[in-house]
């Protein structure tokens, strides 16, 4: 005989589930704000009076970046502007009404730049070949021009921690270089500062945030739909490591901020040719054979490394930011 369950039991369970969800979302929100603020402060990404051009693609990452920057701007002790920019590349089926409607609803100033790069890429790149490289170059040039026109002082891109790691491994495996995506850089023409405020944020957190906020996601049907890309292969490798060896991916990411040039092979970074004994003990000298104990996640980004700071830096680094 089936037991009769009181409606009050269902209500109580539903109430507990709601409270649990609220707690998880509250922790997620704090974590995203804290990590974005920490990255902004660590690399001095945003300063008083900046006009930040937020590149909005319609994907989860750029939506999340815009939302986080809007919140930080409300609470920051400095004034800076935000203008959202979308490049409509005229991909077939692209819903060009989604982003304007969303941005108008949020009260965010925006600019939609329409350039048919889709036809150029599909004409130049043979079918089945990777389109990302050419598409990226075309997009970058257009965005630099738009930044000039809008008098933007910073260009914000939505690349996150996993993008930075994937780029590191792509360069390592296929390019023979120790190189990744910098959180902040000056453009090739020397005229623009590009920042990545999500540099410390995990992709899984951005996925959860996008689901929570129900962003009107626009899928990429050009490069994003191509199978067997090297970046996807590297992404699968990182996911497998994360599942099989929890903490390994975080340690690799932390290693990118703890580089010892004297223990690598780049003669441009360290003067091996003129290296001679000085007779002076060096605590950072020959440790090549020492046992290395894994550092806890985030160990390379402590406040002890912080430069003497104004109130702005303290705000962006403050773990108590709500």
Backbone bond lengths (Angstrom), bond angles and torsions (degrees), N, CA, C in turn:
res aa  C-N    CA-C-N  psi(-1)  N-CA   C-N-CA  omega(-1)  CA-C   N-CA-C  phi
1 X - - - 1.466 - - 1.533 108.75 -
2 X 1.326 115.41 133.23 1.459 119.86 179.71 1.520 110.68 -74.60
3 X 1.319 115.47 134.26 1.463 120.09 177.99 1.524 109.70 -73.71
4 X 1.286 116.83 145.45 1.459 122.58 177.64 1.525 108.53 -89.60
5 X 1.320 115.99 121.79 1.454 120.81 -179.09 1.509 109.42 -98.38
6 X 1.312 115.98 127.85 1.460 121.49 -179.15 1.523 110.65 -64.25
7 X 1.336 117.25 139.90 1.479 120.39 175.62 1.524 111.63 -56.86
8 X 1.349 116.09 -27.91 1.463 119.07 -179.28 1.530 111.19 -65.79
9 X 1.351 116.37 -30.95 1.461 120.24 178.21 1.517 110.34 -65.24
10 X 1.348 115.36 -44.36 1.472 119.58 178.33 1.523 110.89 -63.04
11 X 1.318 116.81 -41.70 1.460 120.60 179.80 1.524 110.96 -63.59
12 X 1.353 115.55 -41.24 1.459 119.49 179.70 1.519 110.88 -64.76
13 X 1.339 116.94 -43.86 1.467 120.64 179.28 1.525 111.06 -63.56
14 X 1.340 115.20 -40.97 1.470 118.78 178.99 1.519 110.56 -65.11
15 X 1.325 116.35 -38.35 1.457 119.94 178.53 1.516 111.91 -64.27
16 X 1.330 116.51 -40.94 1.462 120.44 177.90 1.531 111.22 -64.34
17 X 1.332 114.83 -39.78 1.469 119.24 179.73 1.529 110.35 -64.02
18 X 1.344 115.95 -39.97 1.464 119.48 179.04 1.527 111.00 -64.52
19 X 1.323 116.44 -43.54 1.465 120.30 179.23 1.525 111.17 -63.20
20 X 1.349 115.44 -40.82 1.456 119.75 178.79 1.532 110.68 -62.98
21 X 1.341 115.82 -42.65 1.462 120.35 179.04 1.523 111.02 -64.38
22 X 1.332 117.13 -41.23 1.456 120.91 179.19 1.526 110.99 -63.16
23 X 1.333 116.67 -40.93 1.465 120.02 178.59 1.525 110.91 -63.91
24 X 1.341 116.29 -43.66 1.459 119.81 -179.81 1.529 111.24 -63.87
25 X 1.316 116.62 -41.23 1.460 120.39 179.55 1.526 111.54 -67.79
26 X 1.329 115.58 -36.91 1.457 119.13 177.96 1.531 110.59 -64.64
27 X 1.328 116.98 -42.09 1.460 121.15 177.48 1.530 110.96 -64.85
28 X 1.326 116.29 -40.41 1.462 120.82 178.76 1.523 110.65 -62.28
29 X 1.319 116.51 -45.93 1.463 121.29 -179.20 1.531 110.26 -60.37
30 X 1.329 116.61 -46.21 1.468 120.43 179.40 1.516 111.49 -63.34
31 X 1.331 115.85 -40.62 1.465 119.99 -178.91 1.533 111.02 -64.48
32 X 1.312 117.15 -43.66 1.458 120.67 -179.97 1.524 111.19 -64.56
33 X 1.325 116.56 -44.68 1.459 120.58 179.37 1.525 110.82 -64.02
34 X 1.324 116.17 -41.78 1.460 120.28 -178.85 1.532 111.45 -64.89
35 X 1.329 116.28 -46.73 1.466 119.77 -176.61 1.521 111.93 -69.91
36 X 1.336 117.19 -38.08 1.465 119.41 176.76 1.524 110.07 -66.76
37 X 1.333 116.59 -43.68 1.454 119.75 178.43 1.513 112.57 -62.45
38 X 1.317 116.99 -37.72 1.461 121.82 179.03 1.526 110.93 -65.51
39 X 1.331 116.37 -43.04 1.468 119.78 178.77 1.530 111.00 -64.98
40 X 1.329 116.55 -42.87 1.464 120.52 179.94 1.525 110.45 -60.31
41 X 1.339 116.48 -42.52 1.464 120.42 -179.35 1.524 111.90 -72.25
42 X 1.330 117.48 -43.72 1.463 121.08 -177.50 1.526 112.01 -57.82
43 X 1.320 116.77 -36.52 1.457 120.61 -175.37 1.532 112.91 -112.85
44 X 1.339 116.19 11.85 1.469 121.58 178.04 1.533 110.65 48.64
45 X 1.330 115.77 54.30 1.462 120.72 -174.14 1.524 113.49 -74.39
46 X 1.336 117.10 -38.06 1.460 120.95 -174.34 1.516 109.30 -126.34
47 X 1.343 115.45 131.24 1.454 121.92 -179.55 1.523 110.11 -124.62
48 X 1.315 115.33 166.53 1.465 120.92 -179.32 1.519 110.37 -57.46
49 X 1.324 115.78 133.58 1.458 120.99 178.25 1.505 115.18 86.36
50 X 1.325 117.71 -2.79 1.468 120.22 179.55 1.523 111.39 -64.23
51 X 1.311 114.26 147.81 1.468 122.21 169.41 1.520 105.40 -113.94
52 X 1.326 116.08 104.87 1.465 121.63 -172.39 1.525 109.60 -93.99
53 X 1.319 115.79 119.22 1.454 121.79 176.74 1.528 108.02 -89.68
54 X 1.317 116.97 107.49 1.462 122.34 -178.35 1.525 108.71 -89.76
55 X 1.322 116.57 113.45 1.464 120.79 -178.10 1.526 109.07 -79.18
56 X 1.306 115.82 114.47 1.459 122.37 -173.89 1.522 109.72 -110.75
57 X 1.335 115.95 114.16 1.461 120.48 -177.71 1.524 112.82 -93.95
58 X 1.330 115.90 -21.20 1.457 120.15 -172.56 1.515 111.94 100.71
59 X 1.336 116.97 3.07 1.461 121.75 176.37 1.519 111.37 -94.13
60 X 1.323 115.71 170.71 1.467 120.81 -175.51 1.519 112.94 -61.39
61 X 1.353 116.58 -36.77 1.456 120.20 -175.05 1.530 111.99 -67.93
62 X 1.320 116.49 -46.92 1.463 118.51 -178.01 1.527 111.58 -71.23
63 X 1.344 117.69 -34.56 1.471 119.59 173.59 1.532 109.65 -60.88
64 X 1.328 116.01 -46.60 1.460 120.07 -179.59 1.515 111.47 -61.52
65 X 1.336 117.12 -42.50 1.462 120.86 179.10 1.521 111.44 -60.57
66 X 1.327 116.52 -45.83 1.464 120.05 179.43 1.521 110.54 -60.34
67 X 1.315 116.84 -46.18 1.462 121.39 -177.94 1.530 110.82 -61.84
68 X 1.329 116.89 -44.05 1.463 121.29 -179.15 1.523 110.92 -65.88
69 X 1.331 117.74 -43.73 1.464 120.69 -179.63 1.525 111.45 -65.26
70 X 1.329 116.61 -36.24 1.464 119.19 177.09 1.524 110.84 -63.06
71 X 1.328 117.15 -41.12 1.464 120.80 178.55 1.522 111.29 -66.81
72 X 1.333 116.62 -44.37 1.460 119.79 179.69 1.524 111.13 -63.52
73 X 1.314 116.88 -37.17 1.465 119.51 179.97 1.527 111.38 -62.99
74 X 1.332 116.45 -37.97 1.462 120.56 179.69 1.524 111.81 -62.35
75 X 1.330 117.08 -31.50 1.461 121.08 -172.54 1.524 113.46 -104.89
76 X 1.322 117.30 -10.58 1.460 120.48 -174.57 1.529 111.10 -72.31
77 X 1.329 117.08 149.15 1.469 120.98 177.95 1.527 113.04 -81.41
78 X 1.329 117.29 6.04 1.462 121.35 177.68 1.520 108.91 -123.24
79 X 1.323 115.23 160.06 1.462 121.02 176.98 1.524 109.60 -99.26
80 X 1.326 116.23 130.78 1.460 121.06 170.93 1.518 108.01 -148.83
81 X 1.315 114.80 152.34 1.465 120.76 -177.55 1.521 110.84 -98.00
82 X 1.324 114.25 155.75 1.467 120.94 174.54 1.516 108.68 -128.70
83 X 1.306 116.26 129.86 1.464 121.28 171.81 1.528 107.18 -130.73
84 X 1.318 116.47 127.05 1.469 121.36 -179.79 1.525 109.59 -88.21
85 X 1.322 115.91 139.05 1.465 120.93 179.81 1.523 109.12 -131.01
86 X 1.308 115.42 130.83 1.462 120.94 174.21 1.517 109.51 -120.77
87 X 1.331 115.01 136.45 1.456 120.48 175.18 1.518 108.30 -100.83
88 X 1.313 115.98 109.38 1.466 121.97 176.21 1.523 107.26 -83.99
89 X 1.340 116.28 105.84 1.454 121.75 -174.44 1.534 112.76 -89.65
90 X 1.335 115.25 10.57 1.467 122.20 177.13 1.516 112.82 61.28
91 X 1.324 115.36 37.85 1.457 118.50 172.24 1.530 108.97 -69.40
92 X 1.327 118.10 138.75 1.462 120.36 179.19 1.521 111.52 -56.17
93 X 1.310 115.73 130.62 1.459 120.60 177.26 1.513 114.54 84.78
94 X 1.337 117.95 1.71 1.458 119.83 -179.21 1.530 109.32 -65.85
95 X 1.336 118.17 123.32 1.474 121.21 -178.15 1.527 110.88 -80.52
96 X 1.326 116.51 90.93 1.463 119.61 -171.64 1.524 114.45 -73.58
97 X 1.322 117.21 -0.44 1.462 119.63 178.72 1.534 112.45 -93.88
98 X 1.330 117.84 -16.01 1.467 121.22 -171.83 1.524 112.45 -65.95
99 X 1.325 116.94 -53.35 1.459 119.77 -176.22 1.529 113.06 -66.62
100 X 1.340 119.57 -45.91 1.469 118.13 176.97 1.526 112.69 -57.11
101 X 1.327 116.61 -41.41 1.471 119.56 -179.93 1.529 110.84 -64.60
102 X 1.334 116.18 -42.52 1.471 120.15 179.83 1.527 111.00 -64.19
103 X 1.323 116.91 -46.58 1.464 121.19 -176.23 1.520 111.94 -69.08
104 X 1.309 116.53 -37.57 1.469 119.36 174.90 1.522 110.32 -62.51
105 X 1.336 116.01 -39.92 1.457 120.07 178.98 1.517 112.51 -65.56
106 X 1.332 117.27 -30.30 1.467 121.45 178.65 1.520 112.11 -87.62
107 X 1.325 117.22 -8.68 1.458 120.36 -178.15 1.518 113.38 71.05
108 X 1.337 116.65 30.79 1.460 121.63 -177.98 1.531 109.65 -99.47
109 X 1.339 118.14 126.19 1.468 119.70 174.25 1.527 109.30 -60.13
110 X 1.324 116.97 139.35 1.464 118.46 -177.30 1.510 111.48 -149.05
111 X 1.333 114.07 164.42 1.455 122.33 176.45 1.520 107.79 -139.82
112 X 1.310 117.06 129.17 1.469 122.24 175.46 1.522 107.72 -104.29
113 X 1.320 116.04 118.33 1.465 121.64 178.77 1.525 108.11 -102.27
114 X 1.333 116.54 120.84 1.462 121.49 -177.84 1.530 110.26 -104.24
115 X 1.329 115.94 114.92 1.458 122.02 178.21 1.527 108.00 -141.96
116 X 1.320 116.94 127.43 1.465 120.81 -176.38 1.530 111.33 -81.50
117 X 1.325 115.86 69.26 1.471 119.61 175.76 1.524 111.21 -76.37
118 X 1.329 116.52 -20.58 1.473 120.10 -179.91 1.529 110.58 -59.29
119 X 1.329 117.34 -46.00 1.464 120.64 -179.24 1.527 111.35 -64.51
120 X 1.336 115.71 -37.50 1.470 119.12 179.47 1.524 110.46 -64.36
121 X 1.329 115.87 -48.49 1.467 120.48 -177.18 1.523 111.40 -63.16
122 X 1.317 116.69 -46.49 1.464 119.63 -177.84 1.526 111.91 -69.78
123 X 1.331 117.31 -24.60 1.462 119.98 177.47 1.524 111.65 -78.77
124 X 1.310 116.80 -38.76 1.466 121.47 -174.18 1.535 112.23 -83.57
125 X 1.346 117.06 -40.73 1.462 120.99 -175.20 1.533 110.04 -88.44
126 X 1.336 118.79 125.63 1.471 120.78 178.87 1.525 110.98 -60.59
127 X 1.313 116.06 148.61 1.460 121.24 -179.62 1.532 110.53 -58.53
128 X 1.318 114.73 133.97 1.458 120.50 -179.91 1.514 114.22 93.46
129 X 1.344 117.51 -13.45 1.453 121.14 178.57 1.530 109.88 -88.48
130 X 1.334 116.20 158.07 1.456 121.42 -178.51 1.522 110.95 -70.78
131 X 1.321 115.57 128.19 1.459 121.53 -176.81 1.535 112.86 -96.09
132 X 1.328 117.13 -10.15 1.465 121.32 -169.25 1.525 113.26 -57.17
133 X 1.331 117.84 -43.77 1.461 120.69 -172.69 1.529 111.51 -62.73
134 X 1.335 117.04 -52.18 1.460 120.51 -179.39 1.524 110.65 -65.30
135 X 1.315 116.30 -43.65 1.465 120.84 -179.89 1.527 110.02 -58.12
136 X 1.326 116.25 -42.75 1.461 121.30 -178.96 1.523 111.25 -64.81
137 X 1.326 117.03 -42.64 1.472 120.07 -179.30 1.520 111.13 -64.34
138 X 1.322 116.56 -43.97 1.456 120.10 178.98 1.526 111.07 -62.88
139 X 1.314 115.04 -44.91 1.463 120.13 -179.10 1.524 111.30 -62.88
140 X 1.324 116.09 -41.83 1.460 120.72 -178.20 1.531 110.78 -61.94
141 X 1.331 116.96 -45.82 1.459 120.04 179.79 1.514 112.81 -61.04
142 X 1.323 115.98 -40.63 1.467 120.34 179.55 1.527 110.68 -66.12
143 X 1.321 116.76 -43.92 1.466 120.37 -178.37 1.525 111.56 -65.53
144 X 1.335 117.92 -34.99 1.460 119.99 176.39 1.528 110.12 -63.88
145 X 1.315 116.23 -41.43 1.466 119.28 178.90 1.521 111.01 -64.09
146 X 1.327 115.71 -43.84 1.469 120.10 179.92 1.529 110.40 -63.51
147 X 1.328 117.34 -38.22 1.466 120.69 178.21 1.527 110.29 -60.12
148 X 1.331 117.04 -40.13 1.466 120.62 175.87 1.523 110.54 -61.33
149 X 1.318 115.69 -47.65 1.467 120.33 -176.69 1.526 111.98 -63.59
150 X 1.322 116.18 -35.64 1.464 120.33 -178.77 1.526 112.43 -88.86
151 X 1.345 116.26 -0.89 1.471 121.73 -178.10 1.535 111.66 57.24
152 X 1.332 115.09 39.70 1.461 120.47 177.70 1.526 109.42 -78.73
153 X 1.329 116.19 137.77 1.467 120.61 178.66 1.520 112.07 -94.81
154 X 1.331 117.66 -20.23 1.462 121.98 177.81 1.531 108.53 -136.91
155 X 1.315 116.02 144.29 1.468 122.27 175.49 1.522 106.83 -114.26
156 X 1.337 117.04 115.80 1.467 121.47 -176.02 1.520 110.47 -99.72
157 X 1.333 115.99 125.27 1.462 122.90 177.51 1.530 109.55 -111.26
158 X 1.328 116.25 151.48 1.461 120.97 -172.17 1.516 115.86 -93.69
159 X 1.329 118.66 28.54 1.457 119.98 178.14 1.525 110.33 -73.20
160 X 1.328 116.49 138.04 1.459 122.17 -176.21 1.530 110.96 -111.04
161 X 1.344 116.27 -174.77 1.453 122.12 -177.40 1.523 112.26 -55.07
162 X 1.343 117.16 -43.58 1.462 120.65 -176.49 1.525 111.40 -68.41
163 X 1.332 117.38 -32.75 1.467 120.36 175.21 1.524 110.45 -64.31
164 X 1.331 115.87 -42.11 1.461 120.52 179.87 1.526 110.53 -63.51
165 X 1.336 116.36 -43.67 1.462 120.41 178.30 1.528 111.48 -64.36
166 X 1.322 116.71 -43.98 1.465 120.12 -179.61 1.527 110.61 -61.43
167 X 1.327 116.93 -40.72 1.458 120.69 178.85 1.526 111.17 -64.83
168 X 1.328 116.17 -38.45 1.471 120.81 176.71 1.534 110.32 -58.80
169 X 1.330 116.84 -48.12 1.458 120.16 -177.73 1.529 112.06 -71.11
170 X 1.327 117.57 -33.38 1.462 119.80 176.06 1.527 110.34 -61.77
171 X 1.334 116.22 -45.25 1.462 119.69 178.35 1.520 111.63 -66.47
172 X 1.335 116.01 -36.17 1.459 120.65 -179.44 1.528 111.54 -68.86
173 X 1.336 116.21 -50.20 1.462 121.27 -174.77 1.523 113.34 -75.66
174 X 1.347 116.17 -40.73 1.462 119.66 -170.92 1.525 114.37 -111.00
175 X 1.347 116.82 -17.66 1.457 119.41 -177.81 1.516 114.32 -112.38
176 X 1.349 116.99 -9.68 1.448 119.90 -179.24 1.519 113.53 63.81
177 X 1.343 117.09 34.13 1.455 121.13 -179.30 1.525 110.71 -132.86
178 X 1.341 116.01 147.34 1.457 120.82 169.09 1.528 106.51 -92.38
179 X 1.315 115.82 92.35 1.451 121.33 -171.24 1.526 108.76 -154.17
180 X 1.323 115.70 144.27 1.459 118.69 178.50 1.517 110.02 -141.64
181 X 1.350 116.93 -160.42 1.462 122.93 174.55 1.525 108.53 -90.54
182 X 1.316 119.56 117.82 1.461 118.98 177.42 1.535 110.77 -74.48
183 X 1.323 117.03 146.24 1.468 119.56 177.33 1.528 112.61 -65.96
184 X 1.335 115.80 -20.90 1.464 120.65 -179.47 1.518 107.91 -148.54
185 X 1.318 116.84 136.56 1.462 119.89 179.53 1.519 110.40 -152.48
186 X 1.311 115.16 163.59 1.462 121.76 172.03 1.516 107.41 -102.69
187 X 1.320 116.72 135.24 1.458 121.70 -175.84 1.527 111.74 -62.86
188 X 1.341 114.99 163.18 1.461 120.87 -176.86 1.527 112.18 -57.23
189 X 1.324 117.05 -32.97 1.464 119.50 -178.72 1.529 112.23 -83.21
190 X 1.332 116.66 -0.22 1.449 120.71 176.41 1.513 115.06 73.98
191 X 1.335 117.35 14.33 1.465 119.74 -172.36 1.516 114.28 -114.54
192 X 1.339 118.51 -11.42 1.454 120.34 -173.91 1.521 111.94 -131.25
193 X 1.326 116.12 145.51 1.457 122.06 173.97 1.523 108.69 -103.55
194 X 1.321 115.83 122.20 1.460 121.95 -179.96 1.529 108.19 -105.52
195 X 1.330 116.56 132.34 1.466 120.31 -179.17 1.530 109.80 -125.73
196 X 1.338 114.18 154.56 1.466 121.48 177.90 1.530 108.53 -128.47
197 X 1.332 117.80 84.25 1.466 121.31 -175.54 1.530 114.45 -62.91
198 X 1.327 117.83 -18.38 1.467 120.87 -178.69 1.527 112.11 -92.92
199 X 1.313 118.25 15.73 1.463 121.98 -171.87 1.516 113.66 -57.33
200 X 1.331 118.74 -30.36 1.463 121.75 -178.30 1.532 113.06 -96.50
201 X 1.313 117.90 0.69 1.469 121.11 -171.05 1.528 111.19 -98.12
202 X 1.333 115.78 134.33 1.456 121.58 179.19 1.526 110.75 -75.29
203 X 1.322 115.12 147.11 1.462 119.24 179.90 1.523 111.43 -62.92
204 X 1.334 117.93 -37.28 1.456 119.86 -178.07 1.533 111.63 -61.20
205 X 1.329 116.68 -32.12 1.460 119.74 176.96 1.526 110.95 -70.23
206 X 1.319 116.99 -37.20 1.467 119.99 178.17 1.528 111.17 -69.02
207 X 1.326 116.47 -34.67 1.466 119.99 176.04 1.525 110.14 -63.40
208 X 1.334 116.18 -47.12 1.463 120.44 179.53 1.526 111.04 -62.97
209 X 1.326 116.30 -38.73 1.466 120.41 -179.19 1.531 110.97 -66.71
210 X 1.323 116.43 -41.46 1.466 120.76 179.57 1.522 110.89 -64.53
211 X 1.325 116.69 -38.46 1.467 120.10 177.76 1.529 110.95 -66.25
212 X 1.318 115.78 -41.79 1.466 121.19 178.51 1.530 111.14 -61.91
213 X 1.345 116.23 -48.33 1.456 120.81 -175.95 1.527 113.40 -82.14
214 X 1.330 116.89 -8.80 1.469 122.39 178.89 1.531 111.17 53.57
215 X 1.332 116.01 49.49 1.460 120.10 176.68 1.535 109.72 -62.01
216 X 1.324 117.70 141.96 1.471 120.54 178.17 1.526 110.97 -76.87
217 X 1.327 116.13 80.65 1.465 122.39 -173.29 1.529 111.37 -65.86
218 X 1.331 115.20 135.42 1.467 121.79 175.09 1.530 107.27 -111.86
219 X 1.326 119.19 112.31 1.470 120.18 -178.27 1.515 111.89 -70.30
220 X 1.346 115.67 148.80 1.461 121.07 175.42 1.528 108.08 -88.72
221 X 1.312 116.71 119.71 1.464 120.84 -179.14 1.516 112.63 -101.77
222 X 1.327 115.93 11.02 1.460 119.22 178.63 1.521 109.30 -101.97
223 X 1.336 117.15 -92.87 1.475 118.94 -177.59 1.522 111.56 -72.91
224 X 1.336 117.17 -34.06 1.452 119.62 -175.09 1.513 114.02 -64.85
225 X 1.315 117.61 -19.44 1.460 120.13 -176.80 1.522 112.81 -95.04
226 X 1.333 117.95 -4.66 1.458 120.77 -178.41 1.522 110.40 -77.34
227 X 1.317 115.49 130.01 1.463 120.77 -177.54 1.534 110.54 -85.42
228 X 1.328 114.28 162.98 1.464 123.20 173.07 1.526 113.99 62.18
229 X 1.312 117.51 25.80 1.447 119.60 174.28 1.528 109.24 -71.00
230 X 1.313 115.40 147.30 1.466 119.69 -179.99 1.526 111.08 -59.76
231 X 1.313 117.23 -35.52 1.467 120.25 179.70 1.528 110.52 -63.87
232 X 1.312 117.02 -37.83 1.453 119.84 177.88 1.527 110.86 -67.69
233 X 1.324 115.94 -37.36 1.465 119.41 177.77 1.526 110.44 -63.01
234 X 1.316 116.37 -44.46 1.460 120.50 178.91 1.526 110.28 -65.15
235 X 1.327 116.33 -38.82 1.458 120.20 178.04 1.519 112.15 -60.45
236 X 1.329 115.98 -40.53 1.471 119.34 177.72 1.525 110.82 -65.69
237 X 1.328 116.62 -38.20 1.463 120.38 178.25 1.531 110.84 -61.92
238 X 1.331 116.56 -44.63 1.464 121.19 179.59 1.526 110.31 -63.12
239 X 1.329 116.89 -41.69 1.466 120.63 178.66 1.531 111.49 -62.46
240 X 1.335 115.66 -41.32 1.466 119.76 179.08 1.524 111.19 -63.85
241 X 1.327 116.74 -42.08 1.466 120.16 177.39 1.526 111.06 -61.90
242 X 1.320 116.03 -42.46 1.460 120.18 -177.52 1.526 110.92 -62.45
243 X 1.329 115.74 -38.67 1.467 119.50 179.25 1.535 111.42 -72.90
244 X 1.320 116.63 -44.37 1.463 120.49 -174.29 1.525 113.13 -80.60
245 X 1.329 117.28 -33.17 1.471 121.39 -176.15 1.522 109.67 -133.20
246 X 1.320 118.45 76.99 1.466 121.22 -179.27 1.533 111.31 -53.87
247 X 1.316 115.64 131.06 1.460 120.43 -179.81 1.513 114.01 99.53
248 X 1.347 117.34 -20.50 1.465 119.29 -178.05 1.528 111.20 -63.92
249 X 1.314 117.50 -45.79 1.465 121.10 -177.42 1.527 110.38 -63.18
250 X 1.330 116.28 -41.25 1.467 119.87 178.91 1.527 111.00 -63.22
251 X 1.328 117.02 -39.48 1.458 120.33 178.44 1.528 111.61 -65.28
252 X 1.327 116.61 -39.33 1.466 119.87 177.80 1.523 110.01 -63.80
253 X 1.331 115.97 -42.43 1.461 119.44 179.19 1.525 110.92 -63.24
254 X 1.336 116.92 -43.52 1.459 120.42 178.64 1.523 111.65 -62.42
255 X 1.346 116.19 -32.37 1.465 120.08 -179.46 1.531 111.75 -62.36
256 X 1.341 117.03 -25.94 1.465 120.00 -179.76 1.523 111.85 -66.29
257 X 1.343 116.98 -19.91 1.464 120.06 178.71 1.529 111.97 -105.09
258 X 1.338 116.58 7.41 1.473 120.27 178.97 1.534 108.74 -131.91
259 X 1.314 115.42 70.23 1.456 121.80 -175.18 1.533 109.58 -96.13
260 X 1.328 116.99 136.13 1.462 122.75 177.03 1.529 108.57 -116.70
261 X 1.338 118.73 91.95 1.469 121.33 -175.73 1.521 113.73 -57.05
262 X 1.354 118.10 -31.11 1.467 120.11 -178.05 1.517 112.45 -69.88
263 X 1.332 117.36 -11.14 1.458 120.31 -179.80 1.528 111.68 -114.51
264 X 1.318 115.01 22.39 1.462 121.74 171.40 1.532 108.20 -118.35
265 X 1.322 117.60 -159.75 1.465 119.65 -175.57 1.523 113.16 -124.83
266 X 1.316 117.80 14.35 1.459 120.38 -176.42 1.525 109.47 -87.52
267 X 1.337 116.56 107.26 1.464 121.22 -178.48 1.515 112.53 -70.66
268 X 1.342 116.16 -14.97 1.462 118.74 176.21 1.517 112.41 -78.93
269 X 1.327 116.92 -23.13 1.457 120.82 179.54 1.523 112.46 -94.06
270 X 1.316 117.12 -26.53 1.463 120.12 -178.06 1.528 109.16 -138.82
271 X 1.324 115.66 136.04 1.472 120.94 -175.88 1.529 110.29 -84.03
272 X 1.324 115.72 79.09 1.462 120.50 177.73 1.537 111.49 -68.22
273 X 1.323 116.61 -34.84 1.464 121.20 -174.71 1.524 111.14 -59.43
274 X 1.319 116.84 -43.09 1.460 120.69 -176.48 1.531 113.11 -99.61
275 X 1.320 116.96 15.70 1.461 120.61 180.00 1.524 110.21 -72.99
276 X 1.333 117.26 124.80 1.447 123.59 -179.97 1.532 109.28 -139.20
277 X 1.332 117.16 154.40 1.466 119.39 173.62 1.519 110.39 -62.46
278 X 1.324 116.23 139.77 1.464 120.91 178.57 1.515 112.32 -110.46
279 X 1.320 117.11 -11.92 1.451 120.65 -175.86 1.509 113.52 79.78
280 X 1.326 116.42 -1.79 1.469 121.57 179.85 1.516 108.51 -101.93
281 X 1.341 118.40 125.20 1.470 120.16 178.83 1.527 111.37 -58.61
282 X 1.314 116.06 140.08 1.468 122.43 178.40 1.516 108.59 -124.31
283 X 1.344 117.07 110.87 1.476 119.24 -178.48 1.520 113.11 -63.31
284 X 1.337 116.95 -19.24 1.465 120.60 178.74 1.523 111.02 -104.28
285 X 1.294 116.84 21.38 1.464 120.45 -175.73 1.506 113.38 -76.78
286 X 1.323 117.06 -123.24 1.453 121.46 -172.30 1.525 111.39 -78.51
287 X 1.324 115.43 88.82 1.470 121.20 176.19 1.522 110.37 -113.12
288 X 1.308 115.86 18.11 1.469 119.68 -172.83 1.519 112.60 -62.50
289 X 1.353 117.26 -27.01 1.453 119.40 -176.20 1.526 112.65 -102.49
290 X 1.311 116.30 1.97 1.459 119.56 -178.69 1.522 110.73 -72.61
291 X 1.335 115.06 147.81 1.459 120.46 174.40 1.525 108.40 -70.78
292 X 1.322 115.76 130.44 1.464 120.38 -179.70 1.516 109.33 -104.65
293 X 1.324 116.14 120.66 1.457 120.44 177.00 1.526 109.01 -88.07
294 X 1.334 117.16 135.72 1.466 119.63 178.64 1.522 110.83 -58.08
295 X 1.324 115.17 137.56 1.456 120.79 177.93 1.521 109.29 -90.54
296 X 1.309 117.91 148.35 1.463 119.31 175.90 1.510 111.13 -64.29
297 X 1.335 115.87 154.62 1.460 120.90 -179.14 1.515 109.71 -55.36
298 X 1.353 114.84 134.59 1.450 120.03 177.87 1.506 114.45 83.30
299 X 1.351 117.42 4.78 1.459 120.10 -175.04 1.513 112.51 -64.38
300 X 1.334 117.05 -23.49 1.460 119.27 -177.37 1.504 113.78 -87.30
301 X 1.317 118.44 6.30 1.461 120.10 -173.36 1.518 111.15 -130.51
302 X 1.327 117.90 43.79 1.459 120.79 -176.27 1.509 110.67 -80.84
303 X 1.341 115.49 162.47 1.451 120.53 178.15 1.519 112.10 -66.47
304 X 1.350 117.29 -15.41 1.457 119.93 178.78 1.520 111.39 -64.27
305 X 1.357 116.63 -23.80 1.461 120.87 -179.84 1.517 112.31 -85.43
306 X 1.298 117.17 -4.15 1.460 121.11 -173.21 1.514 111.32 -71.31
307 X 1.317 116.27 137.88 1.448 121.45 176.52 1.528 108.71 -74.05
308 X 1.347 117.59 158.48 1.459 119.81 173.96 1.516 107.87 -52.88
309 X 1.310 116.64 125.73 1.448 118.21 -164.32 1.499 113.00 -126.58
310 X 1.300 113.17 152.72 1.438 120.14 171.32 1.517 109.09 -83.65
311 X 1.308 116.28 179.30 1.456 121.98 -175.48 1.522 111.14 -61.37
312 X 1.322 117.81 -32.77 1.458 121.46 -178.17 1.516 111.45 -60.29
313 X 1.342 116.80 -47.89 1.455 120.76 -178.60 1.515 110.53 -64.04
314 X 1.320 117.04 -40.77 1.462 119.57 178.61 1.519 110.43 -61.44
315 X 1.329 116.09 -38.21 1.469 118.89 179.70 1.519 111.15 -63.95
316 X 1.315 116.88 -50.82 1.463 120.38 -175.55 1.521 111.99 -66.10
317 X 1.345 117.68 -26.91 1.452 120.12 179.94 1.523 112.77 -90.87
318 X 1.316 117.68 -8.24 1.457 121.32 -171.72 1.510 111.45 -68.27
319 X 1.351 116.30 117.96 1.457 120.69 179.64 1.520 112.80 -67.49
320 X 1.330 116.57 -12.22 1.469 119.15 -177.95 1.513 112.26 -93.12
321 X 1.330 117.83 5.06 1.464 120.19 179.37 1.525 109.69 -56.71
322 X 1.291 115.83 128.75 1.473 119.97 -177.32 1.518 110.48 -105.02
